Amino acid sequence: MSNDHRRHTVLLFAALGLVAAFAVSFMAGILGRPDGANGPSDVAMNPSRIRVEVLNGAGRAGLARDAVERLRARGFDVVYFGNAAAFDRDSSVVLARTASLRDAAEVAGALGIPAVESQPDSSLLLEVTVVLGADWPPKADGDGGVLGALHDLVDRVRGKH
């Protein structure tokens, strides 16, 4: 067998292996995982897979960045942060961008935001939008309640205050 023939044989088997791997991957995507853990319910079980955008609606410099740090420290996937269309928000709100409020409630709990609303928008390619108002971050002296105080304590221990 010549070297050219061997090289062609090796390349043929490599190409067939790639085609087989692609076919298996393609079929797995169509049929789903055998444990049935696909879609939004799988996302809700793992906070790091909840995709979040954070918008500063109060106009206070660094507000969105502070929320991003808090969310990422708690395992959420913040895919975008920046300014809201206007800086007129007095109160913060967490918007569910899917049909389920579960992911939005988890994000709201992590930030100490009591307001959660359903505003599905599949074009955003994320599960949750946070619009921060002048009331964020919640105060540990009663405004943020026990949850806000707990988050502030964790941040202090980590040296973020």
N, C-alpha and C positions, 0 to 999 in steps of 0.2 A: 504494500500500500504506500503510495507516494505521500510526501509531506502536504502537497496541495489537497489531496483527497482526504487526508486526516483533518486538515484545517476546515474543509468544507463540512465534514461530518460533525466536528465539534460545534461549528457555527449553526448547523442545522438543529442539533440537539439543544443548544442554548436558545435558539429562536422558538423551538417547540415548548421549552420550559417556560419562557416568558408568556407565550400565548396561553398555556395552561394556567399559569398564575393569574393572568388577567381574567380568564374565563371564570375561575373559582371566585375571585374577588367580585366580579360583576354579578354572579349568581347570588353570592352572599348579600350583596346590596339590595338585590331585588327581593329575595326571599326573607330577609331579615335575620337577625341572630336567633339561634335556636332557643335561647332562654326567653325570647319575646321582649327583651328590654330595649325597644327602639323608641324614638320620638320624644316628645316633651316629657313624658313621665320619667324617662331615663335621665333627662337633664335635671329635673327637679330633685333627684336623689343625690346629685353631686353639685354643690354650689360652684365649684370651679368651672363647671360647664354652663352656668347661667350667664349668658352674655348681657352686659349692661352698658348703657350709655349714661353719662352724668352731665347735666346741663346746669350752669350757673344762672339762675333766674333772679338773683338779688343784686348782682353787679359788684359784689365784694371780692376783691382780688384774692385769688388762691382758694376760694371756696370749693370749687369743683375738684381741685387737686387734693384737698384735704379729704373729701369724701372718697375719691379714688383710692387714696392710700388706705383708708379704713376698709373699703370693700376688698381690695386686693389682699390685705392682711388676713381677711376672713375667708379667702379662697375663691372669690368671685372673679370672673373674666371681664374686666372693664375694657371694652373694645373702642370706646371713644369718650372723650370729655372735652367740654368747651363751654361757650356761652349760649344761653337760650336766645330766642328771637328778641325778647325784651327783658329789661331788668326791673319788672314791676311786681314780682311775686313776694307777698308777705309770708305765705306759708308754703312749706315743701310738700311735694306729692310724688308718689311712686306710681308709674303707669305700667300696667300689664300690657304687653304688646302681643300676647297670645291669648287664646280663649280661657286659659287657666290663670287664676289669681295666685296660685301657690308660689311661683318664683318671685313675683312682686312682693308678696308678704315676707318671704325670706330676706330680700334686699331691704325692705322697710324695717324689719326687725334689726338688721345689722346696723342700720343708720339711725335708729330711734325715731323714725318718721311714722306717725300714726295714720296718715292719709294714703290709701291705696285705691286706685281707680282702674277700671277696665277700659282700655283704648287700643284694641287690637290693630296691628298694622304689620302685615307680613312682608311688606317691602323694605322694612328696616333691617331684617335679618338679625334680630336680637330679641331677647325675651322681655327685657325691662328697660324703661327710661326713668331716670330720676331727675326731677326738676327741683333744684334747691331754692328755697326762699330765704327771706331775712331771718326766719326762725331757726335756721340750721347753723351750727350744730346745736342739738338740744342741750339745755343747761342741766347740770347735775343737781341744782338746788330746787328741783320740783318741776320745772318746765319739761325736762326730758324724762322724768320718772325714773324708776329703778333701772330700766334698760339703758337709758342715756347715761346714768351714773356708772353702771357697770362698764359700758364701752369707754367712758372717760378714764376709769380706773385702769383698764387694760392698756389704754394708750399711754398713761403715765408710767406704768410699770415698764412698758417697752421704750420709754424715754422720748415719746413724741409730744409731750406737753412741756 
